[in-house]
Amino acid sequence: TAIGGGFLALPYTVAPAGVVPSLVVMAGSWLFLLLQSVIVAELVVKVSLQYSGPTSYAYVARTALGSLGNGAVSLLFVVLMAATLVSQIAKGGQLMGQLLSVPTPLACTALTGALFALTVVQPRRVIVAGSAVLTGGFILALGSMFAICLPLADWSQLAYQNWSLCWRSVPSILQLFVFCEVVPTICQMLSFDIRRIRRAILAGSLVLLAVEAAWSILGISLSQVSQNSVLSVDPVARLLSLGGPIASAVFTLAACAVTTTITGTFLALQDFFADESLSRGSSLARFALSVVLPLLAAVSAQDAFYAAIDFAGAYPVALLWGCTPPVMALMLGLDRRLSGKRSLRRTAVLL
Protein backbone atom coordinates (compact mmCIF):
# COMPACT_ATOMS: atom_id res chain seq x y z
CA THR A 1 0.00 0.00 0.00
CA ALA A 2 2.69 2.49 1.00
CA ILE A 3 5.41 1.43 -1.44
CA GLY A 4 3.96 2.72 -4.69
CA GLY A 5 4.93 5.20 -7.35
CA GLY A 6 5.90 7.77 -4.75
CA PHE A 7 8.80 5.47 -3.83
CA LEU A 8 10.72 7.04 -6.73
CA ALA A 9 10.60 10.47 -5.07
CA LEU A 10 12.28 9.45 -1.83
CA PRO A 11 15.99 9.97 -2.72
CA TYR A 12 15.28 13.39 -4.24
CA THR A 13 13.26 14.35 -1.16
CA VAL A 14 15.80 13.34 1.49
CA ALA A 15 19.15 14.01 -0.25
CA PRO A 16 19.39 17.78 0.53
CA ALA A 17 19.26 17.07 4.29
CA GLY A 18 21.57 14.06 4.29
CA VAL A 19 21.15 10.54 5.56
CA VAL A 20 21.18 10.96 9.36
CA PRO A 21 18.67 13.87 9.58
CA SER A 22 16.44 12.15 7.02
CA LEU A 23 16.47 8.84 8.88
CA VAL A 24 15.46 10.66 12.06
CA VAL A 25 12.53 12.30 10.25
CA MET A 26 11.56 8.98 8.66
CA ALA A 27 11.61 7.19 12.02
CA GLY A 28 9.49 9.93 13.59
CA SER A 29 7.00 9.89 10.72
CA TRP A 30 6.82 6.08 10.88
CA LEU A 31 6.09 6.15 14.61
CA PHE A 32 3.45 8.86 14.18
CA LEU A 33 1.62 6.92 11.46
CA LEU A 34 1.98 3.66 13.38
CA LEU A 35 0.20 5.18 16.39
CA GLN A 36 -2.49 6.66 14.14
CA SER A 37 -3.05 3.32 12.43
CA VAL A 38 -3.51 1.60 15.79
CA ILE A 39 -6.15 4.20 16.70
CA VAL A 40 -7.87 3.59 13.35
CA ALA A 41 -7.79 -0.17 14.01
CA GLU A 42 -9.39 0.25 17.43
CA LEU A 43 -12.07 2.49 15.95
CA VAL A 44 -12.87 0.00 13.19
CA VAL A 45 -12.96 -2.92 15.62
CA LYS A 46 -15.20 -1.05 18.08
CA VAL A 47 -17.74 0.04 15.46
CA SER A 48 -17.66 -3.32 13.64
CA LEU A 49 -18.36 -5.27 16.83
CA GLN A 50 -21.01 -2.76 17.85
CA TYR A 51 -22.90 -3.15 14.57
CA SER A 52 -22.05 -6.85 14.02
CA GLY A 53 -20.34 -6.44 10.67
CA PRO A 54 -17.27 -5.06 8.90
CA THR A 55 -17.17 -1.30 8.55
CA SER A 56 -15.20 1.16 6.46
CA TYR A 57 -13.35 4.24 7.64
CA ALA A 58 -16.11 6.37 6.10
CA TYR A 59 -18.74 4.52 8.15
CA VAL A 60 -16.69 5.08 11.31
CA ALA A 61 -16.52 8.79 10.44
CA ARG A 62 -20.31 8.94 10.02
CA THR A 63 -20.81 7.20 13.35
CA ALA A 64 -18.37 9.41 15.26
CA LEU A 65 -18.71 12.79 13.58
CA GLY A 66 -22.16 12.83 12.00
CA SER A 67 -23.03 14.05 8.53
CA LEU A 68 -21.00 17.25 8.65
CA GLY A 69 -17.86 15.54 9.93
CA ASN A 70 -18.26 12.72 7.45
CA GLY A 71 -18.52 15.28 4.66
CA ALA A 72 -15.20 16.80 5.71
CA VAL A 73 -13.54 13.38 5.87
CA SER A 74 -14.95 12.49 2.45
CA LEU A 75 -13.61 15.74 0.97
CA LEU A 76 -10.14 15.06 2.41
CA PHE A 77 -10.22 11.55 0.95
CA VAL A 78 -11.09 12.80 -2.54
CA VAL A 79 -8.39 15.48 -2.37
CA LEU A 80 -5.82 12.88 -1.26
CA MET A 81 -6.76 10.49 -4.06
CA ALA A 82 -6.65 13.33 -6.61
CA ALA A 83 -3.21 14.44 -5.42
CA THR A 84 -2.00 10.84 -5.66
CA LEU A 85 -3.25 10.62 -9.24
CA VAL A 86 -1.59 13.92 -10.17
CA SER A 87 1.81 12.75 -8.92
CA GLN A 88 1.61 9.30 -10.49
CA ILE A 89 0.24 10.47 -13.86
CA ALA A 90 2.98 13.10 -14.04
CA LYS A 91 5.77 10.62 -13.31
CA GLY A 92 4.28 7.81 -15.41
CA GLY A 93 3.72 10.13 -18.37
CA GLN A 94 7.23 11.50 -18.11
CA LEU A 95 8.81 8.03 -18.15
CA MET A 96 6.45 6.78 -20.85
CA GLY A 97 7.26 9.83 -22.99
CA GLN A 98 11.00 9.18 -22.64
CA LEU A 99 10.60 5.52 -23.49
CA LEU A 100 8.39 6.04 -26.56
CA SER A 101 9.82 9.42 -27.63
CA VAL A 102 6.43 11.14 -27.50
CA PRO A 103 5.42 14.44 -25.83
CA THR A 104 4.81 14.11 -22.10
CA PRO A 105 1.21 15.50 -22.21
CA LEU A 106 0.29 12.90 -24.85
CA ALA A 107 1.90 10.14 -22.78
CA CYS A 108 0.06 11.29 -19.65
CA THR A 109 -3.27 11.30 -21.48
CA ALA A 110 -2.73 7.87 -23.02
CA LEU A 111 -1.62 6.35 -19.71
CA THR A 112 -4.55 7.83 -17.78
CA GLY A 113 -7.13 6.82 -20.39
CA ALA A 114 -5.82 3.28 -20.70
CA LEU A 115 -5.69 2.59 -16.98
CA PHE A 116 -9.06 4.20 -16.27
CA ALA A 117 -10.66 2.15 -19.05
CA LEU A 118 -9.04 -0.97 -17.61
CA THR A 119 -10.63 -0.39 -14.21
CA VAL A 120 -14.03 0.19 -15.79
CA VAL A 121 -14.07 -2.67 -18.30
CA GLN A 122 -12.22 -5.48 -16.54
CA PRO A 123 -13.65 -7.43 -13.58
CA ARG A 124 -12.16 -6.60 -10.21
CA ARG A 125 -10.58 -10.06 -9.85
CA VAL A 126 -8.64 -9.56 -13.10
CA ILE A 127 -7.28 -6.22 -11.91
CA VAL A 128 -6.34 -7.69 -8.52
CA ALA A 129 -4.52 -10.57 -10.20
CA GLY A 130 -2.71 -8.16 -12.50
CA SER A 131 -1.72 -5.99 -9.55
CA ALA A 132 -0.29 -9.05 -7.81
CA VAL A 133 1.86 -9.79 -10.85
CA LEU A 134 3.03 -6.19 -11.04
CA THR A 135 3.85 -6.21 -7.33
CA GLY A 136 6.02 -9.27 -7.91
CA GLY A 137 7.70 -7.45 -10.79
CA PHE A 138 8.30 -4.45 -8.54
CA ILE A 139 10.02 -6.62 -5.91
CA LEU A 140 12.23 -8.32 -8.51
CA ALA A 141 13.15 -4.98 -10.11
CA LEU A 142 13.90 -3.48 -6.70
CA GLY A 143 16.24 -6.35 -5.82
CA SER A 144 17.95 -6.07 -9.21
CA MET A 145 18.36 -2.32 -8.86
CA PHE A 146 19.96 -2.64 -5.43
CA ALA A 147 22.34 -5.34 -6.65
CA ILE A 148 23.39 -3.32 -9.70
CA CYS A 149 23.65 0.07 -7.96
CA LEU A 150 25.63 -0.91 -4.87
CA PRO A 151 28.98 -0.88 -6.74
CA LEU A 152 28.17 2.61 -8.05
CA ALA A 153 27.48 4.10 -4.62
CA ASP A 154 29.71 6.84 -3.27
CA TRP A 155 29.46 6.13 0.46
CA SER A 156 31.31 9.34 1.33
CA GLN A 157 28.06 11.18 0.49
CA LEU A 158 26.55 9.72 3.67
CA ALA A 159 28.74 11.98 5.81
CA TYR A 160 26.86 15.06 4.58
CA GLN A 161 24.27 16.49 7.03
CA ASN A 162 22.07 19.58 7.02
CA TRP A 163 19.62 19.46 9.90
CA SER A 164 18.01 22.76 8.92
CA LEU A 165 16.58 21.18 5.76
CA CYS A 166 15.28 17.89 7.13
CA TRP A 167 11.95 19.33 8.30
CA ARG A 168 11.06 20.38 4.76
CA SER A 169 10.80 16.72 3.84
CA VAL A 170 8.22 15.87 6.54
CA PRO A 171 5.10 16.34 4.34
CA SER A 172 6.51 14.22 1.52
CA ILE A 173 7.70 11.51 3.90
CA LEU A 174 4.27 11.38 5.55
CA GLN A 175 2.69 10.83 2.14
CA LEU A 176 5.27 8.19 1.19
CA PHE A 177 4.84 6.31 4.47
CA VAL A 178 1.06 6.45 4.91
CA PHE A 179 -0.68 3.06 5.01
CA CYS A 180 -3.67 3.79 7.26
CA GLU A 181 -6.19 3.23 4.44
CA VAL A 182 -5.48 -0.50 4.45
CA VAL A 183 -6.17 -0.89 8.20
CA PRO A 184 -9.93 -1.67 7.84
CA THR A 185 -9.05 -4.50 5.45
CA ILE A 186 -6.48 -5.87 7.92
CA CYS A 187 -9.10 -5.75 10.66
CA GLN A 188 -11.51 -7.80 8.58
CA MET A 189 -8.85 -10.31 7.52
CA LEU A 190 -7.82 -10.90 11.15
CA SER A 191 -11.40 -11.28 12.42
CA PHE A 192 -11.26 -8.04 14.42
CA ASP A 193 -8.78 -9.52 16.92
CA ILE A 194 -7.10 -6.30 18.07
CA ARG A 195 -3.95 -8.00 19.39
CA ARG A 196 -3.28 -9.76 16.09
CA ILE A 197 -4.11 -6.57 14.22
CA ARG A 198 -1.58 -4.57 16.23
CA ARG A 199 1.12 -7.18 15.61
CA ALA A 200 0.37 -7.25 11.88
CA ILE A 201 0.49 -3.45 11.60
CA LEU A 202 3.76 -3.29 13.55
CA ALA A 203 5.43 -6.02 11.49
CA GLY A 204 4.28 -4.63 8.15
CA SER A 205 5.26 -1.07 9.02
CA LEU A 206 8.73 -2.19 10.15
CA VAL A 207 9.28 -3.80 6.76
CA LEU A 208 8.17 -0.55 5.13
CA LEU A 209 10.57 1.47 7.29
CA ALA A 210 13.47 -0.86 6.47
CA VAL A 211 12.86 -0.74 2.70
CA GLU A 212 12.39 3.04 2.62
CA ALA A 213 15.48 3.60 4.79
CA ALA A 214 17.62 1.34 2.59
CA TRP A 215 16.40 3.11 -0.56
CA SER A 216 17.13 6.50 1.03
CA ILE A 217 20.67 5.48 1.95
CA LEU A 218 21.34 4.09 -1.52
CA GLY A 219 19.75 7.10 -3.21
CA ILE A 220 21.79 9.58 -1.16
CA SER A 221 24.97 7.65 -1.96
CA LEU A 222 24.15 8.14 -5.65
CA SER A 223 23.38 11.86 -5.24
CA GLN A 224 25.55 14.89 -5.79
CA VAL A 225 24.68 17.68 -3.35
CA SER A 226 26.52 21.01 -3.63
CA GLN A 227 27.86 23.04 -0.71
CA ASN A 228 24.68 25.13 -0.92
CA SER A 229 22.60 21.97 -0.28
CA VAL A 230 21.35 21.97 -3.87
CA LEU A 231 20.78 18.59 -5.49
CA SER A 232 22.30 18.71 -8.97
CA VAL A 233 20.26 15.85 -10.41
CA ASP A 234 17.51 13.49 -9.29
CA PRO A 235 19.19 10.15 -8.39
CA VAL A 236 16.50 8.25 -10.31
CA ALA A 237 17.10 10.41 -13.40
CA ARG A 238 20.82 9.73 -13.06
CA LEU A 239 20.22 5.97 -13.01
CA LEU A 240 17.99 6.20 -16.08
CA SER A 241 20.66 8.17 -17.94
CA LEU A 242 23.17 5.35 -17.46
CA GLY A 243 21.20 3.03 -19.75
CA GLY A 244 21.68 -0.72 -19.91
CA PRO A 245 20.52 -3.05 -17.12
CA ILE A 246 20.34 -0.21 -14.59
CA ALA A 247 17.88 1.81 -16.67
CA SER A 248 15.87 -1.34 -17.44
CA ALA A 249 15.54 -2.17 -13.75
CA VAL A 250 14.49 1.40 -12.87
CA PHE A 251 11.97 1.54 -15.74
CA THR A 252 10.49 -1.80 -14.70
CA LEU A 253 10.26 -0.74 -11.07
CA ALA A 254 8.66 2.57 -12.02
CA ALA A 255 6.19 1.00 -14.45
CA CYS A 256 5.03 -1.56 -11.89
CA ALA A 257 4.77 0.99 -9.07
CA VAL A 258 3.00 3.69 -11.07
CA THR A 259 0.55 1.27 -12.71
CA THR A 260 -0.51 -0.37 -9.45
CA THR A 261 -0.84 3.00 -7.72
CA ILE A 262 -2.97 4.58 -10.44
CA THR A 263 -5.28 1.57 -10.86
CA GLY A 264 -5.62 1.18 -7.09
CA THR A 265 -6.51 4.86 -6.73
CA PHE A 266 -9.08 4.67 -9.53
CA LEU A 267 -10.68 1.64 -7.84
CA ALA A 268 -10.69 3.40 -4.47
CA LEU A 269 -12.46 6.40 -5.98
CA GLN A 270 -14.98 4.18 -7.77
CA ASP A 271 -15.78 2.42 -4.50
CA PHE A 272 -16.05 5.75 -2.74
CA PHE A 273 -18.46 7.22 -5.30
CA ALA A 274 -20.52 4.01 -5.22
CA ASP A 275 -21.47 4.80 -1.62
CA GLU A 276 -25.22 5.28 -1.18
CA SER A 277 -24.85 8.87 -0.05
CA LEU A 278 -23.03 9.73 -3.29
CA SER A 279 -24.96 7.60 -5.76
CA ARG A 280 -27.14 10.54 -6.79
CA GLY A 281 -24.15 12.51 -8.06
CA SER A 282 -23.57 13.13 -11.73
CA SER A 283 -21.45 10.53 -13.55
CA LEU A 284 -19.83 13.36 -15.50
CA ALA A 285 -18.87 15.14 -12.26
CA ARG A 286 -17.37 11.95 -10.84
CA PHE A 287 -15.41 11.40 -14.07
CA ALA A 288 -14.11 14.97 -13.93
CA LEU A 289 -12.97 14.58 -10.32
CA SER A 290 -11.42 11.16 -10.89
CA VAL A 291 -9.79 11.63 -14.29
CA VAL A 292 -9.99 15.02 -15.98
CA LEU A 293 -8.85 17.35 -13.18
CA PRO A 294 -5.89 15.16 -12.06
CA LEU A 295 -4.80 14.77 -15.68
CA LEU A 296 -4.95 18.52 -16.33
CA ALA A 297 -2.98 19.24 -13.16
CA ALA A 298 -0.38 16.60 -14.03
CA VAL A 299 0.33 18.01 -17.49
CA SER A 300 0.15 21.71 -16.60
CA ALA A 301 1.81 22.06 -13.18
CA GLN A 302 5.56 22.46 -12.95
CA ASP A 303 7.26 19.58 -11.09
CA ALA A 304 3.81 18.07 -10.54
CA PHE A 305 5.22 14.77 -9.28
CA TYR A 306 7.03 16.25 -6.28
CA ALA A 307 4.61 19.12 -5.69
CA ALA A 308 1.59 16.79 -5.49
CA ILE A 309 3.35 14.45 -3.06
CA ASP A 310 4.37 17.37 -0.85
CA PHE A 311 0.84 18.85 -0.94
CA ALA A 312 -0.77 15.50 -0.10
CA GLY A 313 1.43 15.02 2.95
CA ALA A 314 1.03 18.59 4.20
CA TYR A 315 -2.77 18.73 4.03
CA PRO A 316 -4.99 15.69 3.33
CA VAL A 317 -2.67 13.10 4.93
CA ALA A 318 -1.97 15.25 7.99
CA LEU A 319 -5.67 16.02 8.48
CA LEU A 320 -7.22 12.70 7.41
CA TRP A 321 -4.78 10.36 9.16
CA GLY A 322 -3.15 12.71 11.67
CA CYS A 323 -5.95 14.78 13.22
CA THR A 324 -9.16 12.89 12.48
CA PRO A 325 -8.50 9.48 14.15
CA PRO A 326 -7.84 10.92 17.66
CA VAL A 327 -10.90 13.18 17.38
CA MET A 328 -13.10 10.22 16.42
CA ALA A 329 -11.57 8.14 19.21
CA LEU A 330 -12.55 10.80 21.76
CA MET A 331 -16.05 11.05 20.28
CA LEU A 332 -16.54 7.26 20.48
CA GLY A 333 -15.13 6.97 23.99
CA LEU A 334 -11.91 5.09 23.32
CA ASP A 335 -10.39 7.05 26.19
CA ARG A 336 -12.76 5.37 28.66
CA ARG A 337 -12.01 2.35 30.82
CA LEU A 338 -14.26 -0.70 30.94
CA SER A 339 -15.98 0.89 33.94
CA GLY A 340 -17.00 3.82 31.75
CA LYS A 341 -14.77 6.36 33.50
CA ARG A 342 -12.37 8.44 31.43
CA SER A 343 -8.70 7.56 31.60
CA LEU A 344 -6.67 10.75 31.87
CA ARG A 345 -3.65 9.01 30.34
CA ARG A 346 -5.61 7.79 27.30
CA THR A 347 -7.25 11.20 26.88
CA ALA A 348 -3.86 12.93 27.05
CA VAL A 349 -2.39 10.55 24.45
CA LEU A 350 -5.27 11.13 22.05
CA LEU A 351 -5.09 14.89 22.51
N, C-alpha and C positions, 0 to 999 in steps of 0.2 A: 504493500500500500504506500509506504513512505518512499521507497527507492523507485522512483519513476524518472520521467524525463528531466525533472529538476536536478537530478543527480549530476548532470553535466555542468551545472552552474557552480558547484561547490568549490573547486579549486580557485576559480576566478574570484569568488566571494571572500574566501579566507586568506588568500595570498598576501594582500596588502598589510595585514596585521601580523602575519607570521604564524608559525605552527603552535607555539605554546599559548599565546593569547587566544587563538582560535579554538584550540582544544578545550580551554577553560570555558569559553562561551558555549561550545557544543555540549559539554558535560552539563552546564547549567540549564541549557534549553532542553536537553534530554530529561533531566530530573523534573523540570517544570511540567513538561508534557506527560511524563509518566504519572505524576501525581494527579494531573487533570483527567487522564484516562481512567485511573482507578475511581475517581469520583463519578465519571460517566458510567462506569461499570456498575457501581453501587446504585446509581439512579435507575439504570435500565433493569437491574435485578429487582429492585423494590417495586417499581411500577408493573413489571411483568408478573411477579408473584401476586401483586394486589389485584390485577385484572385477569389472572389465570391464562396468560398467553404472551407470546413474544411481542415486544414493542420496539418501535423505532425511536431515534433521538427526537424526531419531530413530535411524536406522540408524547414523549416525556415532557417536552417543552410546552405542549398544550395543557398537560395535566398540571404542571408547576406554575406556569406563567399566564395561563389564560390566552384568549384570542389575540390580544395586543402583543403580548410577549412572544407568542408563537409567530406572529407576523414579522417581528424584528429578527427572530432566529432564522426564519425562512428567507428573508431578504439577505442576511449575512451569508447563508448557504449558497444562494444564487450568485452573489458577488464573488464568493470564493471559487465556485466552479467556473465562472466566466474568466476570472483572472488566471486560473489554471489553464484553461483553453488558450487564452492569449499567449501565454509563455510557451506552451508546447507547439502551437501552430507556428509561431514565429521561428522557433528553433528547428522544427521539422521541415518547414518550408525552406529555410536557409540551407540546410544540409541536402535536401532533395534538389534544390536549385543548383547547388554545386555539383552534385552527382550527375544530373541530367543536362547541365549547361542550359538551363532555362531561367527566366527572370524569377526572382524570389516571390513576388506577388502571385504569379501564375502557379508556382509550386505550392504556395500556401493554400490557394483556392482549390487546386486539384486534390491535395491531401485532405483538406477539411471535407470537401464534398464526398470523396470516396469513403472515408471512415464514417461519416454520418449516415450515408446510404447503407453501409454495411450493418450498422446498428439497427437500422429500421427494417431492412429486408431479411436479414438472417435471424434464425431462432436464437434465443439466448444461450442455449447449450452449445451451439456452434461457436459463438463468440467467446464463451468461457473456455472451451477447449483450445481455441486459437490463442487466447491470452496465456494459457498454460504453456503452450509451445513457445511462444515469444518470451515468456519468463525464463524458460530453460535456456533459450538462446542468449538472453541477457546475462545469465550466470556464466555460461561458457565464454562469452565475449569478454566479460569482466575478468575472469581468470586468465584468459589469453593476454589481455591488455596489461595486467599486472606483471605477468611473466616476461613480456616483451619489453616493458618500460623500465623495469628495475635496473637493468644495466645502464640506462640513459640518465638515471637520476643523479643530480648534483646535491649530495647530502649536506654540503656546506650551506645551502640555502636555508636549512632548518635552524641555523643559529640566529637568523634575522628575527627581530621582535619589534612591534610597535603597538604598545598597549592602548594608545590613544585612538587607534582605528578599529579595535576589535568590536566595539559596541555598535558600529555601523552595520555589522554583519548580522546582528541579532534578528531583525525581521526576516531576512532571507533564510537564516538557519532554522527559525521556527517553522517556516513554510516547508523547508526540505525535510524536517524531522517529524512533522505532524502525522499521526496515525490514528487519531481518536475516532475517525469516522467508521473504522472497522470494528470498534469495540462492541456495538450491539450484535454484530454477527458472531463474534467470539463468545459472547454471553449465551447466545442461542446454541452454538455448537457444544458448549460445555455444560449444558442443562442448567444454567443459572446458578452453578456452584461457585460462590464468590471466591473461595480460596483457590480453586483451580484456575479461575479467571485471572486472579492477581498474579499467579505464578506464570501463566501463559503470557500475559502482558509484559511482565518483567523480563522473561527469557527472550521474547521476540524483540523487545526494545533494546536489549543489550547487544543482540546480533546487529541491529540497525546501527547502534552507536559504534560498534567495532568496524563495520564496513565503511561508514561515513568517515570515521577518523583515519582509517588506512588510506582511503582515497584522498583525503585532505593532505596527509603527509606526502603521499606520492605526487599529488598535483603541485604542492608547494616546492618540492624538490625539482620539478620540471619548469618552475616559473623563473622569471627574471624580473626582480623588483628593483627599481632605481633607488638612489639615496633619498629621493623625495617621496618614497613609498608609492610610486606609480608603477603599475603592472604594465610592462611593455607589450605583452601579447597574452591572450587567453591560452592557458595550458592545453585545453582541448583543441583549439585552432592550431597550436604548434604541432600537436601529434598528428592531426589530419594533414598538415603540410609536408610531413615526412614521407607520406605515401607508403606503399608496400603493405606488409602484414599489419603494421601498427595502425595505418589509416583504415584498413579493412576491419580490424577489431573494433576501433572506435565507431565507425559507421554502423557496424552490426549492433553494437551496444546501444547507440543512439536510436537506431530505427526500432529496436525492440522496446526500449523504454518509452519513446514518444508515442508509438502506436498503442501500447497498452494503456498509457495514461489518457490519451485522447478518447479512445473507445470507452474506457471505464468512466470517464467524466460525462460523456454523452449518455451512457446508460444510467448514471446516477441522476442526471437531470431529467431523463425520461421518466424514471421512477418517481422523482419528486413531483413532476407536473401531472402524474397520473393519480396523485392524491385526490380524494373526494372533494376537498375544499378548493382545489384548483382546476377541477375538471370542466368548469364552466368557462374557463379562459379561452381566448382565441388561439387556434392552432398556429396562425400566422405570427401572433405575438410570441408564442413559445418558441417558434422557429427562429425568430429574430434574436431573442435572448440567448438561445442555445448555440446558434451558428453564425448569423450575420454580424452581430455586434462584436463578438470575439474575433472573427476573421478580419473585420475592418480595423480593429485596434491593432491586431498582429501585423498587418501590412503597412499601417500608417505611422505607428509610434516608433520613435527612435529607441534602439536597444530594448525592444519590447520584451524580449526573453527575460532579461535581468530585472527590468523595471516592474514587470507583472509579478514576478516572484517576490520582490521586495515589498510591493504594495500588498500582496496577499498576506504576507507575514505580519506587516505592521497594523493592518486593520481587520479583515475578516477572521484570520486565524486567531489573533490576539483576543478579539471580542467573542467569537463563537466558541473557541476551545479554551480560552484563558479566563474570561470573566463570567460567561454564562453558566458553566457547570457548578461553581460554588454558590451562585445565586439560587439556582434551582435546588441545590442540596439543602440550603437553608429554608426555602419555601416548602420543601417536602419533609422537613424534619429529620434530615440525616445527622444533625448535630444533637439529637436526643438519645438518651439511654433507653434501655428496654423498659425502664420504669416510667418513661415519658418525660422525665426531667431533662432539661438542657444540660449538655456537657460544655463547660466553659472552654475546655481545651479543644474540643471538636469545633466549637463555634469560632474560636480564635484562629484555628488552622484554615477553616473555610473563608473567613474574612481576609 
